[in-house]
């Protein structure tokens, strides 16, 4: 899951929302704070509350629960690195024969 990178400039597709009129909508992320995504559909700007959403990055990306990414982008990077380190992911040692 690509939760480490920036969401700004990426397209998101809403799969579930407390505002049911948003389900199925596609938006381009133009700003991100700890709790919100500011998005555009080309004609208007909206501020979406992350914790109220389940969305994907692009059409075929995995579905992301907004509560999981309710962090500033730089904090998200630190948390992902910490989780990877704790799980041992990325720490594979390479041996030579």
C-alpha positions in Angstrom: 0.0 0.0 0.0 1.4 3.4 -1.0 0.7 5.3 2.2 4.2 6.7 2.5 4.2 9.1 -0.4 2.5 12.4 -0.9 -1.2 12.4 -1.7 -1.0 15.9 -3.2 -1.4 15.7 -6.9 -2.8 12.1 -6.8 -6.3 11.1 -7.9 -8.5 9.5 -5.2 -11.7 7.6 -5.7 -14.2 7.6 -2.8 -15.5 4.1 -1.9 -17.3 4.9 1.3 -18.2 8.2 3.0 -20.5 9.5 5.7 -21.7 11.8 2.9 -23.1 9.1 0.6 -23.3 11.6 -2.4 -19.5 11.4 -2.5 -19.3 7.6 -3.0 -17.9 6.8 -6.5 -16.6 10.4 -7.0 -13.0 11.0 -8.3 -11.0 14.0 -7.0 -7.5 15.3 -7.4 -5.8 16.1 -4.0 -4.5 19.6 -3.9 -3.7 19.9 -0.2 -3.4 17.7 2.9 -3.5 18.4 6.6 -3.5 16.0 9.5 -7.3 15.6 9.4 -8.4 16.7 6.0 -7.8 16.4 2.3 -8.6 19.4 0.1 -9.6 18.1 -3.3 -10.9 19.3 -6.6 -13.1 17.8 -9.3 -12.0 20.4 -11.8 -14.8 22.9 -11.1 -15.0 23.1 -7.3 -12.8 22.6 -4.2 -13.9 20.5 -1.3 -12.4 19.8 2.1 -12.9 16.2 3.1 -12.5 14.8 6.6 -10.1 11.8 6.4 -11.8 9.8 9.2 -15.1 9.9 7.3 -13.7 8.3 4.2 -12.6 5.1 2.7 -10.8 5.8 -0.6 -8.2 4.5 -3.1 -5.3 6.2 -4.8 -6.4 5.8 -8.4 -8.9 3.4 -9.8 -7.2 0.1 -9.0 -5.4 1.0 -5.8 -6.1 -0.7 -2.5 -8.9 0.8 -0.3 -7.5 3.0 2.5 -9.4 3.7 5.7 -9.0 7.4 6.3 -8.6 6.9 10.0 -5.3 5.1 9.3 -3.8 8.1 7.5 -5.1 10.7 9.9 -1.5 12.1 10.2 0.5 14.8 8.6 2.3 13.5 5.6 5.7 13.7 7.3 4.4 12.0 10.4 2.9 9.2 8.2 6.4 8.6 6.7 7.9 8.3 10.2 5.1 5.9 11.4 5.4 3.7 8.4 9.2 3.4 8.8 8.7 2.6 12.5 6.2 -0.1 11.7 8.4 -1.6 9.0 11.4 -1.6 11.4 9.3 -3.3 14.1 8.1 -6.0 11.7 11.5 -6.6 10.3 10.4 -5.6 6.8 13.2 -4.2 4.8 15.9 -5.7 7.1 16.6 -8.7 4.9 20.3 -9.5 5.1 22.0 -10.5 1.9 24.6 -13.3 2.2 27.3 -14.2 -0.3 28.5 -17.7 -0.9 
